[in-house]
Amino acid sequence: MTDLRNISTTNFRTFLVIITVLLPLVGSILGQQQEEGFCKVNYNTTQQCQLLQHIEGTHLRDYFTEWKENMKEKDLSQYKIPHIGGRKLNSSACLINKCLSSDKFYSEEESGSDDKSRTIYKFYPGNICYEKYEMLSMSVRSYTNATSGIVDFLSKDNILTSAPLVDGCFNGLSKSLWCYEGQCGGNQEEKSEPDFLDSLVVYTEEKIHEDVYVWSFSPLGALYCTLNIVGRAEGEDCVHLYSDIKSGIVGTWRDGLMVHGKPAILKNFTINSDYGLLQPEMEILDGREKYTFYESTNNTITPDKMLSDIYEEMNLFVAPSPMKDAGEGLFTKTQLKKGDLVAAYNGVKITFEEASQSKELRTSRYIVGSWDSHLIDVPKVYRSTANYVASLGHKANSANIGEPHNAVYGDCDHPRFGEITCVMATRDIQPYEEVLAFYGETYWSQPQECNL
């Protein structure tokens, strides 16, 4: 071994220079190899992994969440569209006047500051707005001329819509809020208002502005798209962002349904200064097959059985469960937050009658209820990832009776599969934690079978 005391000062300086240069280079090479190894294990492509790491560092989810909260509270009068071509609108044809031209309503007026007044209208059976538009009440916050301000409509299904008033018609950016957990509140003392942002839509002369990309929101994420005249998504280059606000689908929508789309990753947001709407910048993943919309039948699950979903691919993996006799389980690659989508539970759709008449279906351990109208079953051949990876919700094990679970089943409208069941997070789920969704009391009364 060389004694460092015998190295000359010049040689020692040379030695330090070499070490100083080589150490960062070696560290960089090892770090790159480690990163590439991590990407190969966890993600299909290095491009996908690097994009994910970029998103993790830019906190776009926090930015998006904060923007949504601000839009919920924002005064929409700053986003109104002024008189079209300098002319006044025909207010007699607008919804407010239709509601008030019919009887069966009660009104009361409140005085406000800054020359604003507030009139509240409550509609009853027999009123055109109650019967045709399913509205319970309307609140008009206007200036002294009563033709401009903000109007709020509350529908029978507790959707609260607010829009700017111009000449008695709503004209500009509107927002709708709804109750995430069904009906708001309980008795009158506990009654709460809708607080989940449902959509942001731009109206021109009380008609949907079909050329402006707008937002609609759901527990699965958000859709950025133009709308047709009846308010359904329709357009090219529409973006469906999943609830992680990093994975998504860019494609074509028609009459509210995705026609086809490509998996993509969120890179950034810009903002539309006219209406304050965020615009997502997406990077489509190279060399990936297109997604197409397909709603399963009672004998076909999907044509794209081995085409994994980008959200599940980014956030989940299947591995042996540490639970006794549980077989495989579903685990997270990244942190999922409370309320996030965990996985889609797609399968063949069967009726209650079909399930009761088939012994195989009656004893299936993979049947879940969906949308009060049908059941979803994953046939035995598709329970293994060797034959089916399009959705992974059926790979989630159950927490034992009396033990805590971190996920629950619920109805969802999926861009690829339509109205199905989804597994949703009931609390934050940490990376590499197993997803446990309680199956229900009846499951445990049946003969046991491994989740294979």
Beta strands, then each sheet from edge to edge (+ up, - down):
strand 1: 105-111
strand 2: 117-123
strand 3: 135-142
strand 4: 149-155
strand 5: 160-166
strand 6: 169-170
strand 7: 172-178
strand 8: 196-204
strand 9: 207-208
strand 10: 214-218
strand 11: 221-225
strand 12: 235-242
strand 13: 247-254
strand 14: 257-272
strand 15: 277-284
strand 16: 291-292
strand 17: 316-320
strand 18: 328-332
strand 19: 341-345
strand 20: 348-350
strand 21: 367-370
strand 22: 374-377
strand 23: 407-414
strand 24: 418-425
sheet 1: 1+ 2- 3+ 4- 5+ 6-
sheet 2: 1+ 2- 3+ 4- 5+ 7- 8+ 9-
sheet 3: 1+ 2- 3+ 4- 5+ 7- 8+ 10- 11+ 12- 13+ 14- 15+
sheet 4: 1+ 2- 3+ 4- 5+ 7- 8+ 10- 11+ 12- 13+ 14- 16+
sheet 5: 17+ 18-
sheet 6: 19+ 24- 23+
sheet 7: 20+ 22- 21+
end
